[in-house]
Amino acid sequence: MATQRYGMAVRLKDEKREYYIENHANVWPEVLEELKKINVKNYSIFLKEDFMFGYLEYEGDNFDGDMATMQKIPIVEKWTNLMIDCFNPFPNNEENNSWVMMDQIFYME
Amino acid sequence: MATQRYGMAVRLKDEKREYYIENHANVWPEVLEELKKINVKNYSIFLKEDFMFGYLEYEGDNFDGDMATMQKIPIVEKWTNLMIDCFNPFPNNEENNSWVMMDQIFYME
């Protein structure tokens, strides 16, 4: 499959900032393994002020389906719930308590 | 050189939104060539609300120096000035009228 690039954004609660950073320096290996199984690669998260941006590449053919299936794996669900508890909604996206997907408006190989 | 990954953020003026998007669907080829010359690759820009996130990879050994040198090339400077005019400062970074660099807090190959 051709590589697809995803950008996503969320905000970090001040009181969870250090917790989130420490956990992302040492993500549970089982979670990383499941990401690799669904063909996610080259995944970075960046932080500035309380804003976070995630960038990842995906080489499958059903991103939403693969992500939803992965989220149902108990250890992934446990991890995700701990991380969602660190988030504040992105501006104008208060109905979404986790990452919001962004639109790619430029690409240079 | 090993690949280095950079994330950067800025906000887009509402009245310049369409202009910026249209120009980034069709960036001046001379600007893209200069980026490639300094070993920038896999460069994406994402937009959500008025927030923009840029992700790029760099394979040189002096990112700040290479970027500063490139910015002095007249056609690049002209492009950059047009684009900076589209930006609002990132929250808490009002002294910077262009992209602010973010901290990478996670990476998975």
Backbone of each chain as ProteinMPNN parsed JSONL, in Angstrom:
{"seq_chain_A": "MATQRYGMAVRLKDEKREYYIENHANVWPEVLEELKKINVKNYSIFLKEDFMFGYLEYEGDNFDGDMATMQKIPIVEKWTNLMIDCFNPFPNNEENNSWVMMDQIFYME", "coords_chain_A": {"N_chain_A": [[0.846, -1.208, 0.0], [0.379, 2.283, -0.646], [2.049, 4.866, 1.193], [0.271, 6.558, 3.675], [-0.241, 9.694, 5.213], [-0.829, 10.993, 8.4], [-1.978, 13.653, 10.394], [-2.571, 14.881, 13.647], [-4.227, 16.434, 16.448], [-4.261, 17.693, 19.814], [-4.868, 18.869, 23.183], [-2.961, 19.219, 26.222], [-3.513, 18.489, 29.599], [-2.447, 20.631, 32.195], [-1.799, 19.558, 34.709], [-1.251, 16.97, 34.106], [0.924, 16.913, 32.539], [3.695, 16.185, 33.028], [3.385, 13.487, 33.628], [2.36, 12.482, 31.198], [4.483, 12.995, 29.425], [6.553, 11.474, 30.584], [5.478, 8.888, 30.366], [5.426, 8.66, 27.613], [8.043, 8.585, 26.943], [8.518, 6.036, 27.382], [6.734, 4.05, 26.314], [4.327, 1.45, 26.721], [5.494, -1.685, 25.66], [3.756, -3.544, 24.493], [1.769, -1.984, 23.388], [3.116, -0.561, 21.416], [3.809, -2.704, 19.792], [1.326, -3.517, 18.816], [0.605, -1.289, 17.299], [2.543, -1.465, 15.3], [1.781, -3.846, 14.135], [-0.527, -3.144, 12.74], [0.55, -1.713, 10.73], [1.389, 0.925, 11.23], [3.84, 3.442, 11.189], [6.879, 5.404, 11.715], [6.134, 7.353, 13.667], [5.575, 10.245, 15.403], [5.299, 12.417, 18.254], [4.757, 15.764, 19.09], [5.236, 18.61, 21.237], [4.17, 21.811, 22.305], [3.773, 24.567, 24.35], [0.587, 23.964, 25.649], [-0.208, 22.42, 23.581], [-0.438, 19.58, 21.513], [0.875, 17.775, 18.769], [0.479, 15.067, 16.629], [2.133, 12.92, 14.363], [1.967, 10.479, 11.926], [2.679, 7.604, 9.868], [1.01, 5.384, 7.688], [0.475, 2.221, 6.326], [-1.546, 0.548, 5.509], [-4.864, -0.463, 4.351], [-7.16, 0.38, 5.558], [-7.511, 2.505, 7.669], [-9.173, 3.666, 9.721], [-10.687, 1.437, 10.481], [-8.678, -0.407, 11.244], [-7.537, 0.983, 13.397], [-9.716, 1.115, 15.143], [-10.171, -1.595, 15.685], [-7.749, -2.241, 16.935], [-7.943, -0.683, 19.216], [-9.66, -2.121, 20.768], [-8.262, -4.145, 21.941], [-7.407, -5.395, 25.082], [-5.076, -4.413, 26.595], [-4.294, -2.248, 25.107], [-6.561, -0.668, 25.203], [-6.566, -0.075, 27.914], [-4.206, 1.453, 28.17], [-4.901, 3.579, 26.417], [-7.085, 4.733, 27.726], [-5.853, 5.73, 30.041], [-4.245, 7.688, 28.846], [-6.086, 9.349, 27.524], [-7.21, 10.552, 29.673], [-5.397, 12.513, 30.2], [-5.869, 14.569, 28.485], [-6.987, 17.744, 27.213], [-9.703, 19.121, 25.334], [-9.262, 19.954, 21.872], [-9.309, 23.321, 20.587], [-12.581, 24.419, 19.711], [-13.43, 21.833, 19.37], [-14.813, 20.476, 21.347], [-16.442, 18.314, 21.736], [-14.929, 16.129, 21.32], [-12.812, 14.211, 23.136], [-10.272, 13.342, 22.68], [-7.522, 12.89, 20.358], [-7.887, 14.993, 17.513], [-8.369, 14.698, 14.039], [-6.385, 16.186, 11.491], [-6.281, 18.255, 8.495], [-4.351, 17.511, 5.673], [-2.494, 19.845, 3.967], [-0.291, 20.293, 2.468], [2.411, 18.693, 0.839], [5.698, 17.573, 0.445], [7.847, 15.392, -1.077]], "CA_chain_A": [[0.0, 0.0, 0.0], [1.074, 3.573, -0.599], [2.085, 5.465, 2.522], [-0.651, 7.663, 3.969], [0.29, 10.51, 6.307], [-1.893, 11.523, 9.256], [-1.658, 14.627, 11.43], [-3.65, 14.948, 14.636], [-3.939, 17.466, 17.443], [-5.001, 17.676, 21.073], [-4.192, 19.66, 24.212], [-2.525, 18.449, 27.382], [-3.824, 19.105, 30.899], [-1.216, 21.04, 32.9], [-1.483, 18.673, 35.844], [-0.866, 15.658, 33.581], [2.001, 17.132, 31.57], [4.876, 15.357, 33.299], [2.954, 12.091, 33.517], [2.25, 12.123, 29.778], [5.827, 12.994, 28.839], [7.294, 10.307, 31.102], [4.938, 7.67, 29.78], [5.747, 8.575, 26.184], [9.453, 8.195, 26.82], [8.584, 4.627, 27.758], [5.412, 3.49, 26.013], [4.243, 0.0, 26.926], [5.889, -2.387, 24.429], [2.599, -4.22, 23.868], [1.038, -0.993, 22.595], [3.933, -0.323, 20.214], [3.704, -3.893, 18.932], [0.028, -3.516, 18.124], [0.689, -0.248, 16.264], [3.333, -1.986, 14.177], [0.992, -4.901, 13.467], [-1.492, -2.553, 11.79], [1.308, -0.978, 9.706], [1.733, 2.3, 11.586], [5.291, 3.632, 11.347], [7.413, 6.778, 11.697], [5.128, 8.04, 14.484], [6.153, 11.226, 16.329], [4.419, 13.375, 18.939], [5.432, 17.016, 19.424], [4.553, 19.416, 22.258], [4.538, 23.223, 22.485], [2.76, 25.067, 25.286], [-0.215, 22.778, 25.99], [-0.674, 21.831, 22.329], [0.308, 18.446, 20.994], [0.617, 17.328, 17.405], [0.977, 13.741, 16.303], [2.336, 12.633, 12.939], [2.293, 9.066, 11.698], [2.501, 7.067, 8.519], [0.207, 4.154, 7.723], [0.622, 1.557, 5.023], [-2.624, -0.398, 5.278], [-5.927, 0.025, 3.469], [-8.366, 0.678, 6.339], [-6.953, 3.136, 8.861], [-10.168, 3.785, 10.792], [-11.025, 0.092, 10.931], [-7.533, -0.982, 11.958], [-7.391, 1.672, 14.678], [-10.829, 0.717, 16.015], [-9.91, -2.974, 16.117], [-6.631, -2.208, 17.88], [-8.376, -0.075, 20.477], [-10.429, -3.095, 21.563], [-7.334, -5.049, 22.638], [-7.498, -4.88, 26.457], [-3.96, -3.601, 27.091], [-4.322, -0.982, 24.351], [-7.671, 0.111, 25.768], [-6.134, 0.426, 29.216], [-3.266, 2.544, 27.872], [-5.608, 4.701, 25.803], [-7.888, 5.408, 28.746], [-4.932, 6.514, 30.878], [-3.762, 8.85, 28.098], [-7.213, 10.257, 27.286], [-7.397, 11.296, 30.92], [-4.411, 13.618, 30.191], [-6.151, 15.503, 27.397], [-8.039, 18.741, 27.084], [-10.135, 19.137, 23.936], [-8.711, 20.952, 20.953], [-10.27, 24.422, 20.445], [-13.732, 24.189, 18.825], [-13.679, 20.389, 19.224], [-15.06, 20.077, 22.729], [-17.147, 17.024, 21.771], [-13.922, 15.072, 21.138], [-11.866, 14.318, 24.252], [-8.965, 12.782, 22.311], [-6.946, 13.483, 19.151], [-8.708, 15.334, 16.339], [-7.602, 14.567, 12.808], [-6.16, 17.44, 10.778], [-6.254, 18.131, 7.038], [-3.026, 17.745, 5.079], [-2.628, 20.866, 2.911], [0.97, 20.401, 1.718], [3.353, 17.581, 0.957], [6.884, 17.493, -0.416], [8.463, 14.086, -0.854]], "C_chain_A": [[0.876, 1.251, 0.0], [1.02, 4.111, 0.838], [1.054, 6.593, 2.614], [-0.145, 8.371, 5.232], [-0.863, 11.136, 7.081], [-1.301, 12.515, 10.248], [-2.843, 14.741, 12.365], [-3.225, 15.872, 15.771], [-4.801, 17.279, 18.679], [-4.273, 18.598, 22.039], [-3.964, 18.809, 25.45], [-2.913, 19.213, 28.654], [-2.514, 19.443, 31.618], [-0.818, 20.021, 33.966], [-1.084, 17.264, 35.398], [0.349, 15.741, 32.66], [3.196, 16.189, 31.815], [4.554, 13.863, 33.167], [2.925, 11.635, 32.051], [3.63, 12.017, 29.138], [6.602, 11.755, 29.292], [6.786, 9.009, 30.479], [5.284, 7.531, 28.306], [7.229, 8.417, 25.916], [9.595, 6.69, 27.003], [7.219, 3.964, 27.556], [5.428, 1.976, 26.222], [4.572, -0.735, 25.618], [4.715, -3.06, 23.725], [1.808, -3.254, 22.979], [1.796, -0.698, 21.301], [3.825, -1.502, 19.245], [2.395, -3.9, 18.141], [-0.009, -2.44, 17.039], [1.445, -0.765, 15.04], [2.558, -3.05, 13.4], [0.009, -4.329, 12.458], [-0.787, -1.612, 10.803], [1.392, 0.526, 9.942], [3.253, 2.377, 11.742], [5.638, 5.12, 11.348], [6.467, 7.725, 12.446], [5.844, 8.939, 15.496], [5.039, 12.003, 17.019], [5.277, 14.56, 19.372], [4.562, 17.82, 20.383], [5.084, 20.841, 22.23], [3.422, 23.89, 23.272], [1.911, 23.871, 25.717], [-0.783, 22.091, 24.745], [0.208, 20.658, 21.925], [-0.114, 18.155, 19.561], [1.247, 15.965, 17.219], [1.068, 13.588, 14.801], [2.653, 11.152, 12.818], [2.06, 8.709, 10.245], [1.849, 5.698, 8.644], [0.256, 3.521, 6.341], [-0.434, 0.491, 4.791], [-3.689, 0.182, 4.358], [-7.222, 0.319, 4.233], [-7.952, 1.265, 7.688], [-7.969, 3.162, 10.005], [-10.519, 2.409, 11.363], [-9.897, -0.544, 11.733], [-7.366, -0.33, 13.333], [-8.484, 1.231, 15.65], [-10.624, -0.697, 16.552], [-8.812, -3.011, 17.173], [-7.067, -1.683, 19.241], [-9.133, -1.05, 21.369], [-9.54, -4.101, 22.284], [-7.17, -4.522, 24.064], [-6.324, -4.013, 26.897], [-3.88, -2.255, 26.363], [-5.414, -0.076, 24.91], [-7.272, 0.717, 27.115], [-5.181, 1.611, 29.054], [-4.015, 3.793, 27.374], [-6.42, 5.463, 26.841], [-7.02, 6.246, 29.686], [-4.493, 7.787, 30.157], [-4.884, 9.855, 27.831], [-7.471, 11.111, 28.52], [-6.412, 12.48, 31.035], [-4.821, 14.755, 29.274], [-7.182, 16.552, 27.758], [-8.442, 18.792, 25.616], [-9.414, 20.217, 23.136], [-9.747, 22.07, 20.78], [-11.338, 24.121, 19.384], [-14.04, 22.709, 18.591], [-13.974, 19.78, 20.584], [-15.803, 18.74, 22.833], [-16.169, 15.845, 21.664], [-12.875, 15.198, 22.237], [-10.506, 13.698, 23.95], [-8.457, 13.505, 21.059], [-8.023, 13.83, 18.123], [-7.809, 15.239, 15.1], [-7.53, 15.927, 12.106], [-6.207, 17.175, 9.263], [-4.845, 18.406, 6.524], [-3.185, 18.721, 3.916], [-1.339, 21.038, 2.108], [1.757, 19.107, 1.908], [4.492, 17.752, -0.04], [7.623, 16.209, -0.078], [9.851, 14.18, -0.213]], "O_chain_A": [[1.966, 1.268, 0.571], [0.079, 3.846, 1.586], [0.98, 7.462, 1.745], [0.314, 7.736, 6.181], [-1.763, 11.735, 6.494], [-0.265, 12.259, 10.862], [-3.992, 14.702, 11.926], [-2.037, 16.069, 16.025], [-5.921, 16.774, 18.604], [-3.172, 19.061, 21.741], [-4.664, 17.827, 25.696], [-2.675, 20.415, 28.77], [-1.586, 18.634, 31.644], [0.354, 19.671, 34.101], [-0.631, 16.458, 36.211], [0.751, 14.738, 32.07], [3.64, 15.488, 30.905], [5.36, 13.085, 32.655], [3.4, 10.55, 31.714], [3.913, 11.072, 28.402], [7.228, 11.074, 28.48], [7.575, 8.138, 30.111], [5.421, 6.417, 27.801], [7.632, 8.145, 24.785], [10.675, 6.136, 26.8], [6.633, 3.403, 28.482], [6.422, 1.31, 25.934], [3.984, -0.433, 24.58], [4.687, -3.136, 22.496], [1.251, -3.649, 21.955], [1.2, -0.598, 20.229], [3.759, -1.315, 18.03], [2.367, -4.242, 16.959], [-0.591, -2.654, 15.975], [1.043, -0.534, 13.9], [2.661, -3.145, 12.177], [-0.263, -4.954, 11.432], [-1.436, -0.815, 10.126], [1.458, 1.31, 8.995], [3.873, 1.501, 12.344], [4.809, 5.972, 11.028], [6.058, 8.76, 11.92], [6.613, 8.465, 16.331], [3.971, 12.22, 16.446], [6.359, 14.397, 19.936], [3.335, 17.735, 20.358], [6.292, 21.062, 22.141], [2.252, 23.788, 22.901], [2.469, 22.849, 26.117], [-1.712, 21.289, 24.835], [1.436, 20.733, 21.987], [-1.283, 18.271, 19.195], [2.395, 15.735, 17.599], [0.207, 14.058, 14.057], [3.512, 10.635, 13.532], [1.357, 9.398, 9.506], [2.11, 4.953, 9.589], [0.099, 4.195, 5.324], [-0.238, -0.391, 3.955], [-3.462, 1.181, 3.675], [-8.273, 0.49, 3.615], [-8.035, 0.596, 8.718], [-7.669, 2.735, 11.12], [-10.633, 2.242, 12.577], [-10.135, -1.15, 12.778], [-7.086, -1.014, 14.317], [-8.22, 1.001, 16.83], [-10.872, -0.964, 17.727], [-8.923, -3.717, 18.175], [-6.624, -2.17, 20.281], [-9.24, -0.84, 22.578], [-10.017, -4.834, 23.15], [-6.836, -3.353, 24.257], [-6.541, -2.971, 27.515], [-3.451, -1.254, 26.936], [-5.215, 1.128, 25.071], [-7.595, 1.867, 27.415], [-5.332, 2.638, 29.716], [-3.787, 4.905, 27.851], [-6.442, 6.693, 26.838], [-7.409, 7.345, 30.079], [-4.379, 8.844, 30.776], [-4.667, 11.064, 27.902], [-7.899, 12.26, 28.413], [-6.593, 13.35, 31.887], [-4.183, 15.808, 29.281], [-8.124, 16.292, 28.507], [-7.615, 18.536, 24.741], [-9.016, 21.252, 23.671], [-10.946, 21.797, 20.821], [-11.028, 23.63, 18.298], [-14.826, 22.373, 17.706], [-13.462, 18.716, 20.931], [-15.798, 18.106, 23.889], [-16.55, 14.697, 21.895], [-12.129, 16.177, 22.273], [-9.679, 13.542, 24.848], [-8.913, 14.604, 20.744], [-8.952, 13.054, 17.895], [-6.648, 15.646, 15.122], [-8.483, 16.706, 12.126], [-6.177, 16.028, 8.817], [-4.223, 19.404, 6.89], [-3.935, 18.448, 2.978], [-1.294, 21.837, 1.173], [1.766, 18.514, 2.987], [4.27, 18.039, -1.217], [7.98, 15.974, 1.076], [10.488, 13.156, 0.032]]}, "seq_chain_B": "MATQRYGMAVRLKDEKREYYIENHANVWPEVLEELKKINVKNYSIFLKEDFMFGYLEYEGDNFDGDMATMQKIPIVEKWTNLMIDCFNPFPNNEENNSWVMMDQIFYME", "coords_chain_B": {"N_chain_B": [[23.959, 11.42, 7.082], [22.054, 10.956, 10.066], [18.494, 10.811, 10.136], [16.725, 13.649, 11.186], [13.903, 14.802, 12.96], [11.478, 17.306, 12.724], [9.008, 19.248, 14.304], [6.619, 21.82, 13.985], [4.712, 24.797, 14.695], [1.991, 27.05, 14.049], [-0.404, 29.74, 13.677], [-3.163, 30.484, 11.501], [-4.262, 33.306, 9.734], [-7.689, 34.15, 9.466], [-8.593, 35.58, 7.198], [-6.687, 34.992, 5.373], [-6.745, 32.372, 4.862], [-7.729, 30.814, 2.608], [-6.005, 31.716, 0.623], [-3.505, 30.843, 1.577], [-3.838, 28.058, 1.581], [-4.326, 27.55, -1.146], [-1.89, 28.395, -2.263], [-0.2, 26.537, -1.133], [-0.952, 24.241, -2.318], [0.395, 24.454, -4.565], [3.192, 25.172, -4.486], [5.88, 27.402, -5.173], [8.161, 26.148, -7.531], [10.897, 26.745, -7.325], [11.295, 27.234, -4.647], [10.762, 24.749, -3.493], [12.856, 23.326, -4.637], [15.071, 24.482, -3.375], [14.649, 23.717, -0.731], [14.998, 20.961, -1.002], [17.673, 20.922, -1.717], [18.97, 21.504, 0.683], [18.563, 19.202, 2.028], [16.066, 18.69, 3.158], [13.212, 16.681, 3.599], [10.183, 14.713, 3.059], [8.067, 16.407, 3.934], [5.324, 17.735, 5.466], [2.345, 19.712, 5.832], [-0.235, 20.352, 8.079], [-3.641, 21.231, 8.835], [-5.992, 22.433, 11.191], [-8.899, 23.868, 12.405], [-7.778, 27.09, 13.13], [-5.193, 26.374, 13.428], [-1.947, 25.367, 12.49], [0.249, 22.725, 11.694], [3.482, 21.732, 11.08], [5.517, 19.194, 9.719], [8.662, 17.842, 9.207], [11.502, 16.165, 7.754], [15.026, 16.043, 8.116], [18.23, 15.776, 6.821], [20.771, 16.799, 7.13], [23.605, 18.439, 8.771], [23.366, 20.832, 10.066], [20.865, 22.345, 10.801], [19.64, 24.853, 11.581], [21.491, 26.676, 10.487], [21.477, 25.966, 7.744], [18.803, 26.528, 7.12], [18.722, 29.298, 7.605], [20.537, 30.253, 5.706], [19.243, 29.472, 3.36], [16.97, 31.053, 3.506], [17.897, 33.508, 2.725], [18.065, 33.535, -0.001], [16.84, 35.236, -2.777], [14.28, 34.542, -4.051], [13.224, 32.737, -2.285], [13.064, 34.26, 0.023], [11.156, 36.091, -0.797], [8.879, 34.45, -1.142], [8.647, 33.513, 1.513], [8.078, 35.862, 2.935], [5.559, 36.504, 1.903], [4.119, 34.358, 2.926], [4.489, 34.56, 5.704], [2.94, 36.738, 6.188], [0.471, 35.628, 6.318], [0.163, 34.56, 8.801], [-0.879, 34.168, 12.218], [0.399, 34.661, 15.52], [1.518, 31.853, 17.473], [-0.139, 30.664, 20.436], [1.018, 32.254, 23.407], [3.417, 32.864, 22.212], [3.888, 35.348, 21.117], [5.935, 36.992, 20.311], [7.032, 35.831, 18.141], [6.447, 35.777, 14.808], [6.174, 33.752, 13.024], [6.551, 30.23, 12.264], [6.784, 28.281, 15.214], [9.115, 26.214, 16.866], [8.577, 22.892, 17.99], [8.717, 20.522, 20.755], [9.911, 17.246, 20.459], [8.362, 14.519, 21.844], [7.887, 11.871, 21.647], [8.717, 8.977, 19.784], [8.28, 6.486, 17.374], [9.713, 4.11, 15.362]], "CA_chain_B": [[23.484, 11.887, 8.398], [20.814, 10.371, 10.57], [17.317, 11.661, 9.941], [16.191, 14.399, 12.326], [12.485, 15.109, 12.733], [11.1, 18.595, 13.29], [7.606, 19.653, 14.326], [6.505, 23.266, 14.183], [3.303, 25.178, 14.792], [1.65, 28.465, 13.875], [-1.834, 29.9, 13.397], [-3.456, 31.057, 10.187], [-5.281, 34.37, 9.736], [-8.906, 33.74, 8.756], [-8.723, 36.227, 5.893], [-5.631, 34.489, 4.482], [-6.838, 30.908, 4.866], [-7.823, 30.254, 1.252], [-4.771, 32.084, -0.079], [-2.421, 29.968, 2.035], [-4.116, 26.69, 1.116], [-4.119, 27.504, -2.598], [-0.459, 28.496, -2.552], [0.499, 25.322, -0.721], [-1.239, 23.195, -3.294], [1.167, 24.795, -5.766], [4.346, 25.946, -4.007], [6.836, 27.751, -6.234], [9.153, 25.073, -7.683], [12.236, 27.189, -6.883], [11.34, 27.09, -3.189], [10.884, 23.308, -3.232], [14.223, 22.912, -5.006], [16.022, 24.916, -2.341], [14.443, 22.834, 0.421], [15.632, 19.667, -1.296], [19.139, 21.111, -1.717], [19.495, 21.46, 2.055], [18.271, 17.87, 2.574], [14.743, 18.56, 3.772], [12.35, 15.753, 2.862], [8.992, 14.188, 3.735], [7.578, 17.634, 4.586], [3.858, 17.87, 5.405], [1.681, 20.719, 6.663], [-1.612, 19.972, 8.43], [-4.461, 22.345, 9.315], [-7.259, 22.154, 11.896], [-9.316, 25.185, 12.88], [-6.768, 28.015, 12.582], [-3.874, 25.88, 13.837], [-1.194, 24.591, 11.516], [1.347, 21.899, 12.2], [4.398, 21.298, 10.035], [6.409, 18.079, 10.048], [9.639, 17.599, 8.148], [12.703, 15.404, 8.088], [16.226, 16.752, 7.675], [19.353, 14.829, 6.854], [22.055, 17.498, 7.168], [24.226, 18.536, 10.098], [23.26, 22.204, 10.583], [19.517, 22.73, 10.378], [19.411, 26.299, 11.71], [22.346, 27.357, 9.519], [20.976, 25.711, 6.389], [17.551, 27.258, 6.932], [19.021, 30.733, 7.535], [21.163, 30.503, 4.399], [18.204, 29.342, 2.333], [16.026, 32.178, 3.59], [18.485, 34.714, 2.093], [17.912, 33.452, -1.455], [15.752, 36.211, -3.0], [12.935, 34.019, -4.33], [12.752, 32.109, -1.046], [12.693, 35.365, 0.915], [9.891, 36.653, -1.296], [7.855, 33.473, -0.767], [8.505, 33.475, 2.968], [7.396, 37.08, 3.381], [4.139, 36.36, 1.552], [3.498, 33.372, 3.814], [4.468, 35.094, 7.071], [1.815, 37.669, 6.243], [-0.739, 34.82, 6.55], [0.233, 33.909, 10.112], [-1.037, 34.73, 13.554], [1.346, 33.991, 16.419], [1.079, 30.722, 18.292], [-0.412, 31.137, 21.802], [2.183, 32.466, 24.289], [4.623, 33.077, 21.405], [3.527, 36.53, 20.343], [7.141, 37.637, 19.768], [7.426, 35.087, 16.937], [5.33, 35.88, 13.854], [6.197, 32.626, 12.082], [6.538, 28.911, 12.895], [7.554, 28.001, 16.436], [9.544, 24.825, 16.913], [7.986, 22.107, 19.073], [9.59, 19.49, 21.318], [9.481, 15.875, 20.172], [8.285, 13.769, 23.109], [7.664, 10.447, 21.358], [9.033, 8.499, 18.437], [8.289, 5.049, 17.068], [10.236, 3.946, 14.004]], "C_chain_B": [[22.208, 11.143, 8.783], [19.661, 11.352, 10.331], [16.931, 12.346, 11.25], [14.77, 14.844, 11.97], [12.11, 16.398, 13.448], [9.586, 18.775, 13.195], [7.534, 21.132, 14.636], [5.042, 23.665, 14.057], [3.15, 26.674, 14.591], [0.138, 28.539, 13.676], [-2.012, 30.69, 12.102], [-4.518, 32.15, 10.346], [-6.5, 33.912, 8.932], [-8.963, 34.296, 7.339], [-7.669, 35.768, 4.894], [-5.72, 32.972, 4.297], [-6.84, 30.322, 3.446], [-6.555, 30.521, 0.452], [-3.641, 31.117, 0.287], [-2.609, 28.547, 1.501], [-3.838, 26.572, -0.381], [-2.632, 27.542, -2.942], [0.286, 27.23, -2.156], [0.086, 24.098, -1.518], [-0.329, 23.356, -4.516], [2.353, 25.679, -5.389], [5.295, 26.22, -5.17], [7.917, 26.678, -6.326], [10.546, 25.468, -7.189], [12.387, 27.02, -5.369], [11.503, 25.612, -2.816], [12.296, 22.815, -3.55], [15.227, 23.284, -3.929], [15.866, 24.076, -1.069], [15.137, 21.488, 0.204], [17.152, 19.773, -1.252], [19.723, 21.033, -0.31], [19.052, 20.191, 2.789], [17.039, 17.829, 3.472], [13.926, 17.6, 2.922], [11.148, 15.356, 3.714], [8.33, 15.286, 4.581], [6.066, 17.734, 4.363], [3.422, 19.063, 6.241], [0.225, 20.293, 6.836], [-2.322, 21.176, 9.035], [-5.697, 21.812, 10.034], [-7.664, 23.432, 12.612], [-8.336, 26.207, 12.3], [-5.345, 27.607, 12.993], [-3.229, 25.081, 12.711], [-0.038, 23.894, 12.208], [2.189, 21.466, 11.009], [5.292, 20.189, 10.552], [7.376, 17.916, 8.891], [10.799, 16.768, 8.687], [13.891, 16.074, 7.424], [17.406, 15.819, 7.84], [20.709, 15.511, 6.793], [22.61, 17.55, 8.576], [24.172, 19.95, 10.675], [21.918, 22.798, 10.159], [19.315, 24.243, 10.44], [20.228, 27.07, 10.678], [21.847, 27.187, 8.094], [19.687, 26.487, 6.131], [17.813, 28.756, 6.789], [19.631, 31.097, 6.188], [20.111, 30.46, 3.29], [17.279, 30.542, 2.315], [16.569, 33.442, 2.916], [18.414, 34.674, 0.574], [16.678, 34.277, -1.828], [14.372, 35.602, -3.236], [12.358, 33.321, -3.096], [12.288, 33.184, -0.061], [11.347, 35.97, 0.498], [8.714, 35.747, -0.91], [7.579, 33.528, 0.744], [7.756, 34.698, 3.477], [5.905, 37.042, 3.056], [3.44, 35.423, 2.534], [3.428, 33.883, 5.255], [3.292, 36.059, 7.247], [0.479, 36.943, 6.473], [-0.859, 34.348, 7.996], [-0.252, 34.792, 11.252], [-0.083, 33.987, 14.483], [0.699, 32.812, 17.144], [0.84, 31.231, 19.714], [0.855, 31.169, 22.659], [3.491, 32.653, 23.524], [4.436, 34.298, 20.512], [4.737, 37.254, 19.757], [7.594, 36.976, 18.463], [6.266, 35.111, 15.953], [5.342, 34.761, 12.813], [6.15, 31.311, 12.876], [7.327, 28.924, 14.207], [7.896, 26.511, 16.448], [8.938, 24.146, 18.153], [9.028, 21.113, 19.6], [9.038, 18.114, 20.971], [9.505, 15.08, 21.472], [8.042, 12.28, 22.899], [8.131, 10.157, 19.952], [8.957, 6.985, 18.394], [8.68, 4.887, 15.612], [9.189, 3.398, 13.025]], "O_chain_B": [[21.404, 10.76, 7.933], [19.853, 12.568, 10.328], [16.824, 11.699, 12.292], [14.483, 15.21, 10.83], [12.39, 16.562, 14.636], [8.969, 18.499, 12.166], [8.3, 21.64, 15.455], [4.243, 22.985, 13.414], [4.041, 27.46, 14.913], [-0.522, 27.51, 13.524], [-1.139, 31.447, 11.679], [-5.539, 31.948, 11.004], [-6.357, 33.351, 7.846], [-9.328, 33.592, 6.397], [-7.739, 36.104, 3.712], [-4.865, 32.368, 3.649], [-6.041, 29.439, 3.132], [-6.089, 29.665, -0.3], [-2.915, 30.636, -0.583], [-1.662, 27.917, 1.031], [-3.199, 25.621, -0.831], [-2.173, 26.804, -3.813], [1.293, 26.883, -2.773], [0.703, 23.039, -1.407], [-0.295, 22.491, -5.392], [2.502, 26.789, -5.9], [5.487, 25.372, -6.041], [8.529, 26.33, -5.316], [11.291, 24.623, -6.692], [13.47, 26.704, -4.875], [12.289, 25.271, -1.932], [12.857, 21.994, -2.825], [16.123, 22.504, -3.605], [16.856, 23.765, -0.407], [15.776, 20.95, 1.108], [17.838, 18.85, -0.813], [20.841, 20.553, -0.126], [19.149, 20.108, 4.014], [16.969, 17.045, 4.418], [13.933, 17.679, 1.694], [11.098, 15.622, 4.915], [8.073, 15.11, 5.772], [5.593, 17.808, 3.229], [4.056, 19.389, 7.244], [-0.452, 19.927, 5.876], [-1.697, 22.03, 9.664], [-6.358, 20.883, 9.57], [-6.865, 24.017, 13.344], [-8.085, 26.194, 11.095], [-4.414, 28.408, 12.91], [-3.864, 24.243, 12.07], [0.558, 24.4, 13.159], [1.672, 20.901, 10.046], [5.768, 20.238, 11.687], [6.966, 17.859, 7.732], [11.034, 16.684, 9.893], [13.786, 16.605, 6.319], [17.559, 15.157, 8.867], [21.702, 14.874, 6.442], [22.168, 16.82, 9.463], [24.85, 20.242, 11.66], [21.853, 23.645, 9.268], [18.87, 24.85, 9.466], [19.725, 28.009, 10.062], [21.8, 28.148, 7.327], [19.5, 27.04, 5.048], [17.2, 29.415, 5.948], [19.288, 32.122, 5.599], [20.097, 31.308, 2.398], [16.853, 30.998, 1.253], [15.803, 34.343, 2.573], [18.679, 35.684, -0.078], [15.597, 34.062, -1.278], [13.387, 36.09, -2.682], [11.145, 33.316, -2.891], [11.26, 33.038, 0.6], [10.517, 36.312, 1.339], [7.69, 36.219, -0.416], [6.429, 33.581, 1.179], [6.896, 34.585, 4.351], [5.084, 37.498, 3.851], [2.299, 35.668, 2.927], [2.432, 33.667, 5.946], [2.726, 36.17, 8.334], [-0.526, 37.579, 6.789], [-1.888, 33.789, 8.375], [-0.056, 36.007, 11.245], [0.212, 32.813, 14.259], [-0.508, 32.793, 17.388], [1.541, 32.138, 20.163], [1.658, 30.236, 22.638], [4.565, 32.606, 24.124], [4.774, 34.289, 19.329], [4.596, 38.038, 18.819], [8.449, 37.515, 17.761], [5.213, 34.533, 16.223], [4.6, 34.817, 11.832], [5.748, 31.304, 14.04], [8.406, 29.51, 14.287], [7.076, 25.665, 16.089], [8.809, 24.757, 19.213], [10.07, 20.894, 18.983], [7.852, 17.844, 21.162], [10.543, 14.978, 22.124], [7.996, 11.513, 23.861], [7.969, 10.972, 19.044], [9.494, 6.293, 19.259], [8.048, 5.464, 14.727], [9.487, 3.207, 11.846]]}, "name": "protein", "num_of_chains": 2, "seq": "MATQRYGMAVRLKDEKREYYIENHANVWPEVLEELKKINVKNYSIFLKEDFMFGYLEYEGDNFDGDMATMQKIPIVEKWTNLMIDCFNPFPNNEENNSWVMMDQIFYMEMATQRYGMAVRLKDEKREYYIENHANVWPEVLEELKKINVKNYSIFLKEDFMFGYLEYEGDNFDGDMATMQKIPIVEKWTNLMIDCFNPFPNNEENNSWVMMDQIFYME"}
